[in-house]
Amino acid sequence: MTRIPAVERRSALVAAALRVVAERGVAQATTRAIVAEAGMSLASFHYAFASRDELMAELIRHVVAREGAAILGDAEHTEPAPLRRILREGLQRYVDHLTSDPLREKAMLELTQWALRSPSMQPLARLQYERYHALAAEALGSAAARSGTLWLHPLPDLARLLVSLTDGLTIAWLVDNDEGATTALIDLAADTLAALGRPAEESPHR
């Protein structure tokens, strides 16, 4: 029998866990259900992860990293551009990422609610949103640098605002799948966020 490298084994289990959580919920995402979905044995699971909680934490890291790559785009794409355009393009990339795999977002929403209901698992929800906020801060910092903008509010506060906007956008799209309304929403979100920055040479000292 061919031995699967540990990295590939972990990746396959994360992908299987994502499918099981999205389709059946976290409560049904038992270790047995996950290994069955991955076509592996229980022994294979314990070779890759110490526990289901460790797998769920890895699942969060995996999904947020993919979202980060989608939102930030090409790291080398740093030429100057107007702030509103940069924000609008980033939001569009997020929507494209969302609509490409709705089950992924359903899984993350399910995982958040499950963690919040279980005191021992609440650190997973905090981990998830710490990563979301860090990603949003990185995206906004990059947008400011590319556009020559100074934000008029602390970056952590703006990052929380952006995450709140994308959370609402995600749930609304999953509920009604309304492409037109989603387009209008990201236009409004880009306008709102862009209004919270000023060209560096015009920004007053605060």
C-alpha positions as CSV (number, residue, x, y, z in Angstrom):
1,M,0.0,0.0,0.0
2,T,1.3,3.5,-0.9
3,R,2.0,5.6,2.1
4,I,0.4,9.0,1.9
5,P,2.7,11.9,3.0
6,A,1.6,13.6,6.2
7,V,1.0,16.9,4.5
8,E,-1.3,15.4,1.9
9,R,-3.1,13.4,4.6
10,R,-3.8,16.5,6.6
11,S,-4.9,18.4,3.5
12,A,-7.3,15.6,2.5
13,L,-8.8,15.5,6.0
14,V,-9.3,19.2,6.1
15,A,-11.1,19.1,2.7
16,A,-13.3,16.2,4.0
17,A,-14.1,18.0,7.2
18,L,-15.1,21.1,5.3
19,R,-17.6,19.0,3.2
20,V,-19.0,17.2,6.2
21,V,-19.5,20.4,8.2
22,A,-21.1,22.2,5.3
23,E,-23.5,19.3,4.4
24,R,-24.3,17.9,7.8
25,G,-23.3,20.4,10.5
26,V,-20.5,20.3,13.1
27,A,-22.4,18.0,15.4
28,Q,-22.4,15.3,12.6
29,A,-18.7,16.0,11.7
30,T,-17.4,13.2,13.9
31,T,-13.9,11.8,13.4
32,R,-15.5,8.7,11.9
33,A,-17.6,10.7,9.5
34,I,-14.6,12.7,8.4
35,V,-12.3,9.8,7.7
36,A,-15.2,8.0,5.8
37,E,-15.6,11.1,3.7
38,A,-11.8,11.2,3.1
39,G,-11.6,7.5,2.4
40,M,-9.2,6.9,5.2
41,S,-9.0,4.9,8.4
42,L,-9.2,6.2,12.0
43,A,-5.5,5.3,12.4
44,S,-4.8,7.6,9.4
45,F,-6.6,10.4,11.2
46,H,-4.6,10.1,14.4
47,Y,-1.4,10.0,12.4
48,A,-2.3,13.4,11.0
49,F,-4.1,15.2,13.9
50,A,-4.1,14.7,17.7
51,S,-7.8,15.5,18.0
52,R,-10.9,16.7,16.1
53,D,-10.4,20.1,17.7
54,E,-7.0,20.4,16.2
55,L,-8.5,19.5,12.8
56,M,-11.2,22.2,13.2
57,A,-8.5,24.8,14.0
58,E,-6.6,23.8,10.9
59,L,-9.8,24.0,8.9
60,I,-10.3,27.6,10.1
61,R,-6.7,28.5,9.2
62,H,-7.1,26.9,5.8
63,V,-10.3,28.6,4.8
64,V,-9.2,32.1,6.1
65,A,-5.9,31.7,4.2
66,R,-7.8,31.0,1.0
67,E,-10.1,34.0,1.6
68,G,-7.0,36.1,2.2
69,A,-5.5,35.1,-1.1
70,A,-8.7,35.9,-2.9
71,I,-9.3,39.3,-1.3
72,L,-5.7,40.5,-1.5
73,G,-5.1,39.3,-5.0
74,D,-1.6,39.4,-6.5
75,A,0.8,40.6,-3.9
76,E,3.0,42.1,-6.7
77,H,0.0,44.2,-8.0
78,T,1.0,47.3,-6.1
79,E,0.7,50.1,-8.7
80,P,-1.1,53.3,-7.5
81,A,-4.9,53.5,-7.9
82,P,-7.8,55.4,-6.4
83,L,-8.9,54.1,-3.0
84,R,-12.5,53.5,-4.0
85,R,-11.4,51.4,-7.0
86,I,-9.1,49.3,-4.9
87,L,-11.8,48.7,-2.3
88,R,-14.4,47.8,-4.9
89,E,-12.1,45.4,-6.6
90,G,-11.2,43.7,-3.3
91,L,-14.9,43.3,-2.4
92,Q,-15.6,41.9,-5.9
93,R,-12.9,39.3,-5.4
94,Y,-14.5,38.4,-2.1
95,V,-17.9,37.9,-3.7
96,D,-16.3,35.8,-6.5
97,H,-14.7,33.7,-3.9
98,L,-17.9,33.3,-2.0
99,T,-20.0,32.4,-5.0
100,S,-17.5,29.9,-6.3
101,D,-18.0,27.6,-3.3
102,P,-21.1,28.4,-1.1
103,L,-20.6,25.3,1.0
104,R,-17.3,26.6,2.3
105,E,-19.0,29.7,3.7
106,K,-21.9,27.7,5.1
107,A,-19.3,25.5,6.9
108,M,-17.6,28.5,8.4
109,L,-20.8,30.0,9.7
110,E,-21.8,26.6,11.1
111,L,-18.4,26.3,12.8
112,T,-18.7,29.7,14.4
113,Q,-22.1,29.0,15.8
114,W,-21.0,25.6,17.1
115,A,-18.0,27.1,18.8
116,L,-20.0,29.9,20.5
117,R,-22.4,27.4,21.9
118,S,-19.6,25.4,23.6
119,P,-17.5,27.2,26.2
120,S,-14.6,24.9,25.7
121,M,-14.6,25.6,21.9
122,Q,-15.1,29.4,22.0
123,P,-11.4,29.9,21.5
124,L,-11.9,28.5,17.9
125,A,-14.5,31.3,17.2
126,R,-12.0,33.9,18.6
127,L,-9.3,32.4,16.4
128,Q,-11.5,32.6,13.4
129,Y,-12.3,36.2,13.9
130,E,-8.8,37.3,14.9
131,R,-7.7,36.0,11.5
132,Y,-10.6,37.7,9.7
133,H,-9.7,41.0,11.4
134,A,-6.0,40.6,10.7
135,L,-6.8,39.9,7.0
136,A,-9.1,42.9,6.8
137,A,-6.4,45.2,8.4
138,E,-3.8,43.9,5.9
139,A,-6.2,44.6,3.0
140,L,-7.0,48.1,4.2
141,G,-3.4,48.9,4.9
142,S,-2.4,47.8,1.4
143,A,-5.3,49.9,-0.1
144,A,-4.1,53.0,1.8
145,A,-0.5,52.5,0.7
146,R,-1.4,52.0,-3.0
147,S,-3.8,55.0,-3.0
148,G,-1.7,57.4,-0.9
149,T,-4.4,57.6,1.7
150,L,-4.5,58.1,5.4
151,W,-7.4,56.5,7.3
152,L,-9.3,58.8,9.5
153,H,-10.0,56.1,12.1
154,P,-7.8,53.5,13.7
155,L,-7.1,50.6,11.4
156,P,-8.4,47.9,13.8
157,D,-11.8,49.7,14.0
158,L,-12.0,49.9,10.2
159,A,-11.0,46.2,9.9
160,R,-13.9,45.2,12.2
161,L,-16.2,47.3,10.1
162,L,-15.0,45.6,6.9
163,V,-15.5,42.1,8.5
164,S,-19.0,43.1,9.7
165,L,-19.8,44.2,6.1
166,T,-18.6,41.0,4.5
167,D,-20.4,38.9,7.2
168,G,-23.7,40.6,6.3
169,L,-23.0,40.3,2.6
170,T,-22.2,36.6,3.0
171,I,-25.4,35.7,4.9
172,A,-27.6,37.9,2.6
173,W,-26.2,36.2,-0.6
174,L,-26.5,32.7,0.9
175,V,-30.2,33.4,1.7
176,D,-31.4,35.1,-1.5
177,N,-28.6,34.6,-4.0
178,D,-29.5,38.0,-5.4
179,E,-26.6,39.0,-7.7
180,G,-28.0,42.5,-8.4
181,A,-28.5,43.3,-4.7
182,T,-25.0,42.0,-3.9
183,T,-23.5,44.3,-6.6
184,A,-25.3,47.3,-5.2
185,L,-24.2,46.4,-1.7
186,I,-20.5,46.2,-2.6
187,D,-20.8,49.5,-4.4
188,L,-22.2,51.1,-1.3
189,A,-19.6,49.4,0.9
190,A,-16.8,50.7,-1.3
191,D,-18.3,54.2,-1.2
192,T,-18.7,54.1,2.6
193,L,-15.2,52.8,3.3
194,A,-13.5,55.2,0.8
195,A,-15.2,58.1,2.6
196,L,-13.3,57.2,5.7
197,G,-9.9,58.0,4.2
198,R,-8.4,61.2,2.8
199,P,-5.4,61.8,0.5
200,A,-2.3,61.9,2.7
201,E,-1.4,65.5,1.7
202,E,-4.9,66.7,2.6
203,S,-5.5,64.8,5.8
204,P,-5.5,67.0,8.9
205,H,-3.3,66.1,11.9
206,R,-5.5,64.3,14.5
